[in-house]
């Protein structure tokens, strides 16, 4: 989840598609890793994980939806990054009230 939050750190609106592409490049994933499908065969495992990361970060109030398939970092997200955790886990996100 941290790489997605870091991707949004500049404060501009981001697309989930751009996040998937950026994270795949940042994490130096192979084409096989990027394209491995979920058992349903309808979505890549990696894209699914990025979508879920956006969901959980949004639920914790670290990201906000700006429009369909777009998001931006919030003040809470900036503060979380400033604390410089190596990773952002569910345990870290549980400290925040759900913002849904």
C-alpha positions as CSV (number, residue, x, y, z in Angstrom):
1,X,0.0,0.0,0.0
2,X,2.9,2.3,0.7
3,X,4.0,2.5,-3.0
4,X,0.6,3.6,-4.1
5,X,0.5,6.3,-1.4
6,X,3.9,7.4,-2.4
7,X,2.8,7.6,-6.0
8,X,0.1,10.1,-5.0
9,X,2.4,12.1,-2.7
10,X,2.8,15.1,-5.1
11,X,-0.9,15.9,-4.4
12,X,-2.1,15.8,-8.0
13,X,-5.1,13.7,-9.1
14,X,-4.0,10.3,-10.2
15,X,-5.7,7.6,-12.2
16,X,-5.8,4.0,-11.0
17,X,-4.5,2.9,-14.5
18,X,-1.5,5.3,-14.1
19,X,-0.9,3.9,-10.6
20,X,-0.9,0.4,-11.9
21,X,1.6,1.3,-14.6
22,X,3.8,3.4,-12.3
23,X,3.9,0.7,-9.5
24,X,4.7,-2.1,-12.0
25,X,7.7,0.0,-13.2
26,X,8.7,1.1,-9.7
27,X,8.6,-2.4,-8.4
28,X,10.5,-3.7,-11.5
29,X,7.9,-6.4,-12.2
30,X,8.3,-8.7,-15.1
31,X,5.6,-9.0,-17.8
32,X,4.6,-12.4,-16.3
33,X,4.1,-10.9,-12.9
34,X,2.1,-8.0,-14.3
35,X,-0.1,-10.2,-16.5
36,X,-0.8,-13.1,-14.2
37,X,-4.5,-13.5,-14.0
38,X,-6.8,-14.1,-11.0
39,X,-8.6,-17.4,-11.1
40,X,-11.6,-15.7,-12.7
41,X,-9.4,-14.9,-15.7
42,X,-10.8,-11.4,-15.9
43,X,-8.3,-9.2,-14.2
44,X,-4.6,-9.4,-13.4
45,X,-3.6,-10.2,-9.9
46,X,-1.3,-7.2,-9.7
47,X,-4.1,-4.7,-10.9
48,X,-6.4,-6.3,-8.4
49,X,-4.0,-5.7,-5.6
50,X,-3.5,-2.1,-6.6
51,X,-7.3,-1.5,-6.7
52,X,-7.6,-3.1,-3.2
53,X,-4.7,-0.9,-1.9
54,X,-6.6,2.2,-3.2
55,X,-9.7,0.9,-1.5
56,X,-8.1,0.3,1.9
57,X,-6.1,3.6,1.8
58,X,-9.4,5.3,0.9
59,X,-11.2,3.6,3.8
60,X,-8.5,4.9,6.2
61,X,-8.8,8.4,4.8
62,X,-5.3,8.5,3.3
63,X,-6.6,8.7,-0.3
64,X,-9.8,10.2,-1.6
65,X,-11.8,9.5,-4.7
66,X,-11.9,12.5,-7.0
67,X,-13.9,10.9,-9.8
68,X,-14.4,7.5,-11.3
69,X,-11.0,5.6,-11.3
70,X,-9.2,8.6,-10.0
71,X,-7.9,9.6,-6.5
72,X,-5.7,12.0,-4.6
73,X,-3.7,11.9,-1.4
74,X,-5.3,13.6,1.7
75,X,-3.7,15.4,4.6
76,X,-3.9,12.1,6.5
77,X,-2.1,10.3,3.7
78,X,0.6,13.0,3.7
79,X,1.0,12.7,7.4
80,X,1.2,8.9,7.2
81,X,4.0,9.2,4.6
82,X,5.8,11.8,6.7
83,X,6.0,9.2,9.5
84,X,8.0,7.2,6.9
85,X,6.9,3.7,7.5
86,X,8.7,1.0,5.5
87,X,5.3,-0.5,4.7
88,X,1.7,0.4,5.4
89,X,-0.1,-2.6,6.8
90,X,-3.7,-3.2,7.9
91,X,-2.5,-2.7,11.5
92,X,-1.3,0.8,10.7
93,X,-4.6,1.6,8.8
94,X,-6.7,0.3,11.7
95,X,-5.6,3.3,13.8
96,X,-7.9,5.5,11.7
97,X,-11.7,5.7,11.8
98,X,-13.2,4.4,8.5
99,X,-14.0,7.4,6.2
100,X,-16.7,5.6,4.1
